[in-house]
Amino acid sequence: MNWLTALFGQSSSKHTRSAKSGTGRRKTRTLRFEQCETRQLMTASPLTMAPTLIQETAPALVAPALTAPQATVAQVGPTATVASAGDVTVQQAATRKIDLDVTVTSGAVTPTLAKDLNLLHFYGGEQLTIPTVVKNYGPGTANGSATVSVYLSTTNNLNGAPVLLGQKTVNINLGNNAKQTVAVDVTVPTTLATGQEYFIVAKVTTPLVQSTINDVRASDRKFEFVGTPANAAPFTPNAQGKVLYFDFIRDTLKGRSALLEQNPLARQNDAQSFIGSFQTDATYPYLQNGVPMIGLAINLNTLDSYMEHIVASFVTAYYQANYGQWLAGSDASIINMLKTQAYAGGKTPVISSQQSGTLFDLTYPGRQQPAKDALGEAIFSQLNPLARIAVMDMVYAIGVVQQNMVAPLKALDYVQAGFRLVDSPRTLAGTLRVKAEYQNLLTSTRTSLGKLI
C-alpha cells in the first residue's frame, strides 16, 4: 500500500472507479447521438447525393448540415427544366402569357348603307359597321378564337347600363404586338333614350388563358341617339340604292347646295331669297291653293287697313310710272282689282321687285308668329340665322313648325332637329325644298354631323 492508500484508505479507489464509469457513460451517450444523426442523414432528400456514414471511431467530429444543391432553370419552349444533383429532374410549367387588348376605331364607325360617312349620331333600326382592333400585348402567341362584343354605354366602361349591340367571333393567331381588325355589324335598338349620348364599348373574350387588364375599351367620343324614324321611306334605299337621309348629310358635308340647285341666284342667308326660291314671289297677283296672293305669299284676303293702304299705294305708283295710268278709287277697290286679276290668271306686273321686297320686310315679322308660338320667342331668337330661315321656310310651306322638331329645336340640337325634319312625308313630296331646309339647319354646325371618309 502506498502512501496515498495509507493517507486516504479505500475512498481513493472508489473515486477513480466513479470517474471511469462517468467517462464510459459520456462515450456511450456520444455514440448514441452520432448513430441517430447517421440515421437522419441516411433519410435525407432524394435530391442529395448518397449519404456518408459517420464512424464511431471519430466521436470528436461533428457532421455539417447537408442541404439540397441550388436548382437551375433552363427555359425550353412552354416549359422549364429544373436540374439537380444526381439523376433527378423536375419539369415545371412556365406559361407564356397572352394579353388581348381591344379598341374601337371611332373615326371609322359608319352606317352600313353609307360607308363614306363617319357620323356622330345614329337612329333606331339603323345598321352600323363598327371596326375594332384586337391586339396581343403578351409575350405568348394567342392562337385560337376570340369574340368581340360591342355595347352602348352612358359611361366609358360597362358600368353605364350597357346595351349589347352585337358580337363577332373570329380565329386569331397573334404573336407579341400583333393585331387584327374585327368589324362588327350591328343594328341599333329602337328603345334607346332619344337625345342620349352613348359611348361604344368593346369587350374581347377568349377561351385562351389571358390577362384581362385591357379587355374592355370605349370609343374616344360619344354618339347621340336621335330617335327612331316614323316614316321609313327617307331611311330606306330607293330604286337607285340611295338613302335620302344619308344623301342630305353627304351633300351638306360636301357643301353642295340644294337651294342653288333650285335657284342659282338664291342667297342662303337671305330669308326672302331662300323662301322665294320655293314659294312664289311674284310682282303680279296669283292664286296659291285658291287664295289670291301678291309678292311673297302676301294674302290679299287678310290684309289689315295699314297693309291694304301700302299695297294700293305701290300699285298706283307702279301703274303711273310704267303704264302712264292713274288709278282712281279707294284702297279697297284697288285690292279687289288685284284679286280679280289673280283669278283671271294674268301675269301683268303691278309692283316692282323692290316694292315686293319692301312688302316682304313689312309682313315677315308677323309671319314669324307661328314659330315663336311653337318654340317660344326667346328660343326662336337664339336659333342661328340660317336655322331661323329654315324654320320660317317651313312655316311658309305648311303654316306651322313641324311638331316632331319642336323639342330638339328648343334644345338647340340641330342634328336631331334635322333628323326629325327628314322624318316627314314632306321629304318625298318636296325633296329639294326639305334638303335645302336641312342644309340651312346644319351648315353652320355641320361638324356636329361628322365627316366624309
C-alpha positions in Angstrom: 0.0 0.0 0.0 1.5 3.2 -1.0 1.4 6.5 1.0 -1.9 7.6 -0.7 -3.6 4.5 0.4 -2.2 4.9 3.8 -3.4 8.5 3.9 -6.9 8.2 2.4 -7.6 4.5 2.7 -10.2 2.9 0.2 -12.0 6.1 -0.8 -9.4 6.9 -3.4 -10.0 3.7 -5.5 -13.8 4.3 -5.3 -13.5 7.8 -6.7 -11.3 6.5 -9.5 -13.8 3.9 -10.5 -16.6 6.5 -10.4 -14.6 8.7 -12.7 -14.0 5.9 -15.1 -17.7 5.0 -15.0 -18.7 8.6 -15.9 -16.3 8.6 -18.8 -17.9 5.4 -20.1 -21.4 6.9 -19.9 -20.3 10.0 -21.8 -18.8 7.9 -24.5 -22.0 5.8 -24.7 -24.2 8.9 -25.0 -21.9 10.3 -27.7 -22.1 7.1 -29.8 -25.9 7.0 -29.5 -26.2 10.7 -30.6 -23.9 10.0 -33.6 -25.9 6.9 -34.6 -29.2 8.9 -34.5 -27.6 11.6 -36.6 -26.4 9.0 -39.1 -29.9 7.6 -39.5 -31.3 11.1 -40.1 -28.7 11.7 -42.8 -29.5 8.4 -44.5 -33.1 9.6 -44.9 -32.2 13.0 -46.4 -33.9 14.5 -49.5 -33.8 12.3 -52.6 -32.2 15.2 -54.5 -29.0 14.8 -52.4 -26.0 12.5 -53.1 -25.8 9.1 -51.2 -25.3 9.8 -47.5 -21.8 9.3 -45.9 -21.8 7.3 -42.7 -20.0 8.8 -39.7 -17.9 6.2 -37.9 -17.9 5.7 -34.2 -14.1 5.9 -34.3 -14.4 9.7 -34.8 -16.5 10.8 -32.0 -14.9 14.2 -31.8 -16.1 15.2 -35.3 -19.5 16.9 -35.8 -21.2 16.3 -39.1 -22.1 19.5 -41.1 -25.7 20.1 -42.1 -26.4 18.8 -45.6 -28.7 20.9 -47.9 -30.0 20.2 -51.4 -28.0 21.9 -54.1 -29.5 25.1 -55.7 -31.7 24.1 -58.7 -31.1 25.9 -62.0 -34.0 26.5 -64.5 -33.5 26.3 -68.3 -36.3 27.9 -70.3 -37.3 25.5 -73.1 -40.4 26.4 -75.1 -43.5 26.3 -73.0 -41.9 24.5 -70.1 -38.8 24.9 -67.9 -36.4 22.1 -66.7 -35.3 22.1 -63.1 -31.8 20.5 -62.9 -30.4 18.9 -59.7 -27.5 16.9 -58.3 -27.8 13.2 -59.2 -30.2 11.8 -61.8 -33.5 13.5 -60.7 -35.1 16.3 -62.9 -38.4 18.1 -62.5 -40.5 19.7 -65.3 -42.0 23.0 -64.2 -44.8 24.7 -66.2 -43.9 28.2 -67.5 -46.9 29.6 -69.3 -46.1 32.3 -71.8 -48.9 34.8 -71.1 -51.2 36.5 -73.7 -52.9 39.8 -73.1 -55.6 40.7 -75.7 -56.4 44.4 -76.0 -59.4 45.7 -77.9 -60.1 49.2 -79.2 -63.0 50.9 -81.1 -61.9 52.8 -84.2 -64.3 55.7 -83.6 -63.3 57.5 -86.8 -64.4 54.6 -88.9 -67.8 53.8 -87.5 -70.1 54.1 -90.4 -73.7 53.4 -91.5 -73.7 50.1 -93.3 -75.7 51.8 -96.1 -73.3 54.8 -96.3 -69.7 53.7 -95.8 -68.4 57.1 -96.8 -69.9 58.8 -93.8 -68.5 58.8 -90.2 -71.4 60.2 -88.3 -71.6 61.3 -84.7 -75.2 60.1 -84.3 -77.4 57.1 -85.2 -81.1 56.3 -85.2 -83.2 53.3 -84.1 -83.2 50.4 -86.6 -80.0 51.8 -88.3 -77.4 49.3 -89.3 -73.8 50.2 -88.3 -70.4 48.8 -89.1 -68.1 49.2 -86.0 -64.5 48.4 -86.6 -62.4 47.2 -83.7 -58.8 46.2 -83.4 -57.7 43.2 -81.3 -54.0 43.3 -80.2 -51.9 40.9 -78.2 -49.6 42.7 -75.7 -48.5 39.5 -74.1 -45.2 37.7 -74.8 -47.0 34.5 -75.8 -48.9 33.7 -79.0 -52.7 33.9 -78.9 -53.7 31.1 -81.2 -57.3 30.2 -81.1 -60.6 32.1 -81.2 -61.7 35.5 -79.8 -65.1 37.1 -79.5 -65.6 40.9 -79.7 -68.8 42.1 -78.2 -70.0 45.7 -78.8 -72.1 47.7 -76.4 -73.6 51.1 -75.9 -73.0 52.6 -72.5 -73.6 56.0 -71.0 -70.1 55.7 -69.4 -66.8 54.9 -71.0 -66.9 51.4 -69.5 -69.6 48.8 -68.9 -70.9 50.4 -65.7 -73.4 52.7 -67.6 -76.4 50.4 -68.1 -74.7 48.8 -71.2 -76.9 47.7 -74.1 -75.4 44.8 -76.2 -75.4 45.7 -79.9 -73.8 42.6 -81.3 -70.7 40.4 -81.3 -68.4 38.5 -83.7 -66.2 35.5 -83.1 -63.0 35.2 -85.2 -60.0 33.0 -85.4 -56.8 34.7 -84.2 -53.1 33.9 -84.3 -51.4 36.8 -82.8 -47.8 37.0 -81.5 -46.5 39.8 -79.3 -47.8 43.2 -80.5 -49.6 41.6 -83.5 -53.1 42.9 -84.2 -56.2 42.1 -86.2 -59.2 44.2 -87.3 -62.6 42.9 -86.5 -65.5 44.7 -88.0 -68.8 44.1 -86.1 -72.1 44.7 -87.9 -74.9 45.7 -85.5 -78.4 47.1 -85.6 -79.3 50.0 -83.3 -82.2 49.2 -80.9 -85.3 51.4 -81.1 -85.7 51.5 -77.4 -82.9 53.9 -76.5 -83.5 57.3 -74.9 -83.8 60.0 -77.6 -81.2 62.7 -77.2 -78.9 60.5 -75.0 -75.3 60.2 -75.9 -73.5 56.9 -75.7 -70.0 55.5 -75.8 -69.4 52.5 -78.0 -67.7 49.9 -75.7 -66.0 46.8 -77.0 -65.0 43.8 -75.0 -62.8 40.9 -76.1 -63.1 37.4 -74.6 -61.3 34.2 -75.5 -61.2 30.6 -74.2 -57.4 31.0 -74.0 -55.8 31.8 -70.7 -55.1 35.6 -70.7 -54.7 38.7 -68.7 -57.9 40.8 -68.5 -56.3 44.2 -68.0 -57.2 45.7 -71.4 -60.1 43.5 -72.5 -62.7 46.4 -72.3 -62.3 49.7 -74.1 -64.6 52.5 -75.0 -64.7 54.8 -78.1 -62.9 58.1 -77.7 -66.1 60.0 -78.3 -69.8 59.8 -77.8 -72.6 59.2 -80.3 -76.1 60.7 -80.0 -79.2 58.6 -80.4 -81.6 60.9 -82.4 -84.7 58.7 -82.3 -86.5 56.2 -84.4 -88.0 57.1 -87.8 -91.8 57.2 -88.1 -91.6 57.3 -91.9 -89.4 54.5 -93.2 -89.0 55.8 -96.8 -86.4 58.5 -96.3 -84.2 56.0 -94.5 -84.6 53.1 -96.9 -82.7 52.6 -100.1 -84.6 53.9 -103.1 -84.6 52.4 -106.6 -81.2 53.9 -107.2 -79.9 52.4 -104.0 -79.6 55.8 -102.3 -80.9 56.6 -98.8 -82.3 60.1 -98.8 -81.2 60.9 -95.3 -77.6 60.0 -95.9 -77.8 61.9 -99.2 -78.9 65.0 -97.3 -75.9 64.6 -94.9 -73.4 63.8 -97.7 -74.4 66.9 -99.7 -74.3 69.1 -96.6 -70.8 68.0 -95.7 -69.7 68.5 -99.3 -71.2 72.0 -99.4 -73.5 71.0 -102.3 -76.4 73.4 -102.1 -80.0 72.3 -102.8 -81.0 75.9 -102.8 -78.7 76.8 -105.6 -79.9 73.7 -107.5 -83.3 75.2 -107.3 -82.3 78.8 -108.0 -78.7 79.6 -109.0 -79.2 83.2 -107.9 -80.6 82.5 -104.5 -78.9 83.5 -101.2 -78.8 81.1 -98.3 -78.6 83.9 -95.7 -81.5 86.0 -97.1 -84.9 84.9 -96.0 -86.8 86.4 -99.0 -84.3 84.9 -101.5 -84.4 81.5 -99.8 -88.2 81.3 -99.2 -88.9 82.9 -102.6 -86.9 80.2 -104.4 -89.5 77.6 -103.3 -92.5 79.9 -102.7 -93.9 82.0 -105.4 -92.6 85.6 -105.2 -94.4 87.4 -107.9 -94.8 91.1 -108.9 -98.3 90.2 -110.2 -101.4 88.8 -108.5 -101.6 85.0 -108.5 -103.5 82.1 -106.9 -101.9 79.8 -104.3 -104.2 77.0 -103.2 -107.1 79.0 -104.4 -106.1 82.1 -102.4 -105.2 85.4 -104.2 -101.7 86.5 -103.4 -99.1 89.0 -104.3 -95.4 89.3 -103.7 -94.1 86.5 -101.5 -97.3 84.8 -100.3 -99.0 88.0 -99.1 -102.6 87.1 -98.8 -104.9 89.7 -100.4 -107.8 88.4 -98.3 -106.2 89.1 -94.9 -104.6 92.5 -95.3 -105.2 94.9 -92.4 -106.0 98.5 -93.2 -102.4 99.6 -93.0 -101.1 96.9 -95.4 -104.1 97.4 -97.6 -103.1 101.1 -98.0 -99.4 100.2 -98.6 -100.2 97.7 -101.4 -102.7 100.1 -103.0 -100.1 102.9 -102.9 -97.4 100.7 -104.5 -99.8 99.5 -107.3 -100.9 103.1 -108.0 -97.3 104.3 -108.2 -96.3 101.4 -110.5 -99.2 102.0 -112.9 -98.4 105.6 -113.2 -94.7 105.1 -113.7 -94.9 102.1 -116.1 -98.2 102.4 -117.8 -98.9 106.1 -117.6 -102.3 105.4 -115.8 -103.7 107.0 -112.7 -105.8 104.5 -110.7 -108.8 106.3 -109.2 -110.7 104.7 -106.4 -110.2 103.7 -102.8 -107.6 101.3 -101.4 -110.3 98.6 -101.1 -111.3 99.0 -104.8 -107.6 98.6 -105.9 -107.2 95.4 -103.8 -110.4 94.0 -105.4 -108.9 94.7 -108.8 -105.8 92.7 -107.9 -108.0 89.8 -106.7 -109.8 89.8 -110.0 -106.5 89.7 -111.9 -105.4 86.7 -109.7 -108.4 84.7 -110.5 -108.1 85.6 -114.2 -104.6 84.1 -114.2 -102.9 87.0 -115.9 -99.2 87.8 -115.2 -99.1 91.6 -115.8 -96.8 93.1 -113.2 -98.5 95.6 -110.8 -95.5 96.2 -108.5 -91.7 96.3 -108.9 -89.3 93.7 -107.4 -88.1 96.4 -104.9 -91.6 97.1 -103.8 -92.2 93.3 -103.4 -89.1 93.2 -101.1 -90.5 96.0 -99.1 -93.8 94.2 -98.7 -91.9 91.1 -97.5 -90.0 93.1 -94.9 -93.2 94.6 -93.6 -95.0 91.3 -93.3 -92.2 88.9 -92.4 -92.1 89.7 -88.6 -95.8 88.9 -88.4 -95.3 85.6 -90.3 -92.8 84.5 -87.6 -95.6 84.2 -85.0 -96.3 80.5 -85.6 -92.6 79.7 -85.0 -92.5 81.9 -81.9 -95.7 80.3 -80.5 -94.2 76.8 -81.0 -90.7 77.4 -79.7 -91.1 80.5 -77.5 -89.8 83.9 -78.6 -86.6 83.5 -76.6 -85.6 80.2 -78.2 -86.6 81.5 -81.7 -84.2 84.4 -81.2 -81.4 82.0 -80.2 -81.6 79.9 -83.3 -78.7 80.6 -85.6 -79.7 82.9 -88.5 -79.6 80.2 -91.1 -81.7 77.9 -89.0 -84.3 80.6 -88.4 -84.7 80.9 -92.2 -85.1 77.1 -92.5 -87.8 77.2 -89.8 -89.6 80.1 -91.5 -89.5 78.4 -94.9 -91.3 75.5 -93.2 -93.9 78.0 -91.8 -94.4 79.4 -95.3 -94.7 75.8 -96.7 -97.1 74.2 -94.2 -98.1 77.1 -91.9 -96.5 75.7 -88.7 -93.3 74.3 -87.3 -93.2 70.5 -87.8 -94.4 69.1 -84.4 -91.6 66.5 -84.0 -89.0 69.2 -84.4 -90.2 71.4 -81.6 -88.3 69.6 -78.7 -84.9 69.4 -80.4 -85.1 73.0 -81.6 -85.9 74.1 -78.1 -82.7 72.2 -77.0 -80.8 73.8 -80.0 -80.0 70.3 -81.1 -79.7 70.9 -84.8 -78.6 67.3 -85.6 -81.7 65.8 -84.0 -83.9 68.5 -85.5 -82.5 67.7 -88.9 -83.3 64.0 -88.4 -86.8 64.9 -87.4 -87.2 67.2 -90.4 -86.3 64.4 -92.8 -88.7 62.0 -90.9 -91.7 63.5 -92.6 -93.9 62.8 -95.6 -92.9 66.2 -96.9 -89.4 64.8 -97.7 -90.7 62.7 -100.5 -93.2 65.2 -101.7 -90.7 68.1 -101.9 -87.2 66.6 -101.5 -85.3 69.6 -102.8 -87.0 72.1 -100.5 -86.7 69.9 -97.4 -83.0 69.2 -98.3 -82.4 73.0 -98.5 -84.0 73.5 -95.1 -81.9 70.6 -93.7 -78.8 72.2 -95.1 -79.7 75.6 -93.6 -80.2 73.9 -90.2 -76.9 72.1 -90.3 -74.5 74.2 -92.4 -73.4 76.4 -89.6 -72.8 73.5 -87.3 -72.1 70.7 -89.8 -69.0 69.5 -87.9 -71.5 68.2 -85.4 -72.7 65.8 -88.0 -69.4 64.0 -88.5 -67.2 63.8 -91.6 -66.8 62.3 -95.0 -64.4 59.3 -95.3 
